[in-house]
Amino acid sequence: MRTKLLYIDYSLLHEDFSKLVNEHFYNLLNHYKEPDTIVNVASLPCQGKTKSITLPKIPYYYGDLFKLIDDSKNTYDGVMLGCSSDPGIREAEILNSLPIFAPLKSALHNGGLLGKKIAIICPANNGNRKRPISWHEDNVASYNFSSDFVRFYLTDVEPIEQEIIDNKIVKKEWNNLLDLVFEKYSKSIRDGGIKQAKKAVSEGAEVVYFACTIWGGMLKPISDALEVPVIDPVISMLKTSEMVLKSKKLSEKDYFRKRS
């Protein structure tokens, strides 16, 4: 029973940089997918309008996102959004009939099956975020999860200086820039991520979720350090997508007619 999924990458820095990001997530997803699942990765077409590694505050990319989802409805069984604040999901679900999966939404549903309280750990810079936590909080409420179920924590990710980013752009050192991004996020797991996760558990969290897709595939040190489940933003979304879509297809079959 073949399932076809499209992962939408939100990196907007430059199309050459996005190609490398796409390749990374393609390899990660295809490592963990089921044998009968086909996963492809696509970027948003609005490249080069920002010089930031992270998603901008102003969602000027929404139109391109909605069009890409709409264009996918005849090819894919569902799409996965590649950002853990689930940007655009509510509007996209109104505009499209195609099943849309997102990291935060998947984590909350899985977390609810695994424990009574979930800690959501978000990346920050000296305790501050470019995009407010209210993005996540609004989605938690729209997904009908109680605020008592969720508690937010921040862990610092050392930023890449804009001068360095600008220099990499000019020299087209895209591989080096991506390696630097992964190095910063991996270091954040070791430097503060484990400490924040342990703090969350000591304060009652029964599940821990790391809320950035860049952390996808990096969380073994967290799992090794904790005695509670740790939810990976990318792998969890993939597995949720596979389960939901395959359950949908199975429900369309007539078991009793087959028996007779």
C-alpha positions as CSV (number, residue, x, y, z in Angstrom):
1,M,0.0,0.0,0.0
2,R,2.1,2.9,-1.3
3,T,2.0,6.3,0.3
4,K,3.5,9.4,-1.3
5,L,4.5,12.4,0.9
6,L,6.0,15.8,0.1
7,Y,8.1,17.5,2.7
8,I,8.1,21.3,2.2
9,D,11.3,23.0,3.2
10,Y,11.0,26.6,4.5
11,S,14.6,27.7,4.0
12,L,14.5,31.0,2.0
13,L,18.1,32.2,1.9
14,H,19.1,31.1,-1.6
15,E,18.0,28.4,-4.0
16,D,21.5,26.8,-3.9
17,F,21.5,26.7,-0.1
18,S,17.9,25.2,-0.2
19,K,19.1,22.5,-2.5
20,L,21.5,21.3,0.1
21,V,18.9,21.6,2.9
22,N,16.5,19.6,0.7
23,E,19.1,16.9,0.2
24,H,19.7,16.7,4.0
25,F,16.0,16.2,4.8
26,Y,15.5,13.9,1.9
27,N,18.2,11.6,3.3
28,L,16.9,11.9,6.8
29,L,13.3,11.1,5.9
30,N,14.2,8.3,3.5
31,H,16.3,6.7,6.2
32,Y,13.3,6.5,8.6
33,K,10.4,6.0,6.2
34,E,8.6,2.7,5.6
35,P,9.6,0.7,2.5
36,D,6.3,1.4,0.8
37,T,6.4,5.2,1.5
38,I,7.8,7.6,-1.1
39,V,9.1,10.9,0.2
40,N,10.2,13.9,-1.8
41,V,11.3,17.3,-0.7
42,A,10.6,20.7,-2.2
43,S,11.5,24.3,-1.4
44,L,9.3,27.3,-1.5
45,P,10.0,29.3,-4.7
46,C,10.3,32.7,-3.0
47,Q,14.1,32.4,-2.5
48,G,16.6,35.2,-1.8
49,K,14.3,37.7,-0.1
50,T,16.0,37.2,3.3
51,K,19.6,36.9,4.5
52,S,18.5,35.1,7.6
53,I,19.0,31.4,8.2
54,T,15.7,31.2,10.2
55,L,12.2,32.0,9.0
56,P,11.3,35.7,8.9
57,K,8.7,37.2,11.2
58,I,6.6,38.4,8.2
59,P,5.1,35.4,6.4
60,Y,5.4,36.7,2.9
61,Y,5.9,33.2,1.7
62,Y,2.3,32.1,2.5
63,G,1.0,32.5,-1.1
64,D,3.8,30.3,-2.4
65,L,3.2,27.7,0.3
66,F,-0.5,27.5,-0.4
67,K,0.1,27.2,-4.2
68,L,2.7,24.5,-3.7
69,I,0.3,22.5,-1.5
70,D,-2.5,22.9,-4.0
71,D,-0.2,21.8,-6.9
72,S,0.6,18.7,-4.9
73,K,-2.9,17.4,-4.5
74,N,-2.9,15.2,-7.6
75,T,0.5,13.7,-7.0
76,Y,0.8,13.2,-3.2
77,D,-1.3,11.7,-0.4
78,G,-0.2,14.4,2.0
79,V,2.3,17.1,2.7
80,M,4.6,17.7,5.7
81,L,5.5,21.3,6.7
82,G,9.2,21.7,7.5
83,C,9.0,24.2,10.3
84,S,8.1,23.4,13.9
85,S,6.0,26.5,14.5
86,D,3.7,25.0,11.8
87,P,3.5,28.3,9.9
88,G,0.5,28.5,7.6
89,I,-1.1,25.3,8.6
90,R,-4.5,26.7,9.7
91,E,-5.0,28.7,6.5
92,A,-3.7,25.9,4.3
93,E,-6.2,23.4,5.8
94,I,-9.0,25.8,5.0
95,L,-7.8,26.3,1.4
96,N,-6.9,22.7,0.6
97,S,-8.4,19.2,1.0
98,L,-5.0,17.5,0.9
99,P,-4.0,16.2,4.4
100,I,-1.4,18.5,5.9
101,F,1.0,17.3,8.6
102,A,3.2,19.6,10.8
103,P,5.8,19.0,13.5
104,L,4.2,20.7,16.4
105,K,0.7,19.2,15.7
106,S,2.2,15.7,15.3
107,A,4.2,16.1,18.5
108,L,1.2,17.2,20.6
109,H,-0.9,14.3,19.4
110,N,1.9,11.8,20.0
111,G,2.8,13.4,23.3
112,G,-0.8,13.1,24.5
113,L,-0.5,9.3,24.0
114,L,2.8,9.1,25.8
115,G,2.2,11.3,28.9
116,K,0.1,13.8,30.7
117,K,2.4,16.8,30.3
118,I,4.8,17.8,27.4
119,A,7.7,20.1,27.5
120,I,8.3,22.0,24.3
121,I,11.9,23.2,24.0
122,C,12.4,26.0,21.5
123,P,15.7,27.5,20.2
124,A,16.6,31.0,21.4
125,N,19.4,33.5,21.4
126,N,20.3,34.6,25.0
127,G,16.8,33.8,26.1
128,N,15.2,35.7,23.2
129,R,13.4,34.5,20.1
130,K,13.1,36.3,16.7
131,R,9.6,34.7,16.4
132,P,7.5,34.9,19.6
133,I,6.4,31.8,21.4
134,S,2.8,33.0,20.8
135,W,3.1,31.4,17.4
136,H,3.3,28.0,19.1
137,E,0.8,28.9,21.8
138,D,-1.8,30.0,19.2
139,N,-1.4,26.7,17.4
140,V,-1.6,24.7,20.6
141,A,-4.9,26.3,21.4
142,S,-6.2,25.9,17.8
143,Y,-5.4,22.1,18.0
144,N,-7.6,22.0,21.1
145,F,-4.8,21.1,23.6
146,S,-5.1,22.5,27.1
147,S,-2.4,25.0,28.3
148,D,-2.0,22.7,31.3
149,F,-0.7,20.0,29.0
150,V,2.1,22.1,27.6
151,R,5.0,24.1,29.1
152,F,7.5,26.0,27.0
153,Y,11.3,26.1,27.6
154,L,14.1,27.9,25.7
155,T,17.6,26.7,25.0
156,D,20.2,28.9,23.4
157,V,21.5,28.2,19.9
158,E,24.6,30.4,19.3
159,P,23.7,32.5,16.3
160,I,25.9,32.8,13.2
161,E,27.0,36.4,12.8
162,Q,25.4,38.2,9.9
163,E,28.8,39.2,8.6
164,I,29.7,35.5,8.3
165,I,26.5,34.7,6.6
166,D,26.9,37.6,4.1
167,N,30.5,36.4,3.4
168,K,29.3,32.9,2.7
169,I,26.6,34.2,0.4
170,V,29.1,36.3,-1.6
171,K,31.6,33.4,-1.9
172,K,28.7,30.9,-2.5
173,E,30.1,28.6,0.3
174,W,26.7,26.9,0.8
175,N,28.1,23.6,2.1
176,N,30.2,25.3,4.6
177,L,27.3,27.5,5.8
178,L,25.0,24.5,6.2
179,D,27.7,22.6,8.1
180,L,28.0,25.7,10.4
181,V,24.2,25.7,11.0
182,F,24.2,22.0,12.0
183,E,27.3,22.5,14.2
184,K,25.5,25.3,16.1
185,Y,22.3,23.3,16.7
186,S,24.2,20.1,17.6
187,K,26.3,22.1,20.1
188,S,23.1,23.6,21.6
189,I,21.9,20.0,22.4
190,R,25.1,19.3,24.4
191,D,25.5,22.8,26.0
192,G,22.0,23.6,27.1
193,G,19.5,21.2,25.6
194,I,20.1,18.4,28.0
195,K,20.0,20.7,31.0
196,Q,16.7,22.2,29.9
197,A,15.2,18.8,29.2
198,K,16.2,17.6,32.6
199,K,14.8,20.7,34.2
200,A,11.5,20.1,32.3
201,V,11.3,16.6,33.6
202,S,12.0,17.7,37.2
203,E,9.1,20.1,36.8
204,G,6.7,17.4,35.8
205,A,7.1,16.9,32.0
206,E,6.4,13.3,31.0
207,V,7.4,13.9,27.3
208,V,10.0,16.2,25.8
209,Y,9.7,17.7,22.3
210,F,12.5,19.7,20.7
211,A,10.8,22.3,18.5
212,C,13.0,22.9,15.5
213,T,13.3,20.7,12.4
214,I,17.0,21.5,12.3
215,W,17.3,19.3,15.4
216,G,15.8,16.4,13.5
217,G,17.9,13.3,13.8
218,M,20.1,14.9,16.5
219,L,18.3,14.0,19.7
220,K,20.0,10.7,20.8
221,P,22.0,12.5,23.5
222,I,18.7,13.8,24.9
223,S,17.1,10.4,24.8
224,D,20.2,8.9,26.5
225,A,20.0,11.5,29.3
226,L,16.3,11.1,30.1
227,E,14.0,8.4,31.3
228,V,10.9,9.9,29.5
229,P,10.1,9.8,25.8
230,V,11.8,12.4,23.5
231,I,9.9,13.4,20.3
232,D,11.9,14.2,17.2
233,P,10.3,17.0,15.1
234,V,10.9,15.4,11.7
235,I,10.7,11.7,12.5
236,S,7.6,12.1,14.6
237,M,5.8,14.0,11.8
238,L,6.9,11.4,9.2
239,K,5.6,8.5,11.3
240,T,2.4,10.3,12.1
241,S,1.8,11.0,8.4
242,E,2.4,7.4,7.4
243,M,0.1,6.0,10.1
244,V,-2.7,8.4,9.4
245,L,-2.7,8.0,5.7
246,K,-2.3,4.2,5.8
247,S,-5.2,4.0,8.3
248,K,-7.3,6.2,6.0
249,K,-6.6,3.8,3.1
250,L,-7.3,0.7,5.2
251,S,-10.6,2.2,6.3
252,E,-11.7,2.4,2.7
253,K,-11.4,-1.3,2.3
254,D,-14.2,-3.7,3.0
255,Y,-12.8,-6.4,5.3
256,F,-16.1,-8.4,5.7
257,R,-16.7,-8.4,2.0
258,K,-13.2,-9.8,1.5
259,R,-13.9,-12.6,4.1
260,S,-17.0,-13.7,2.3
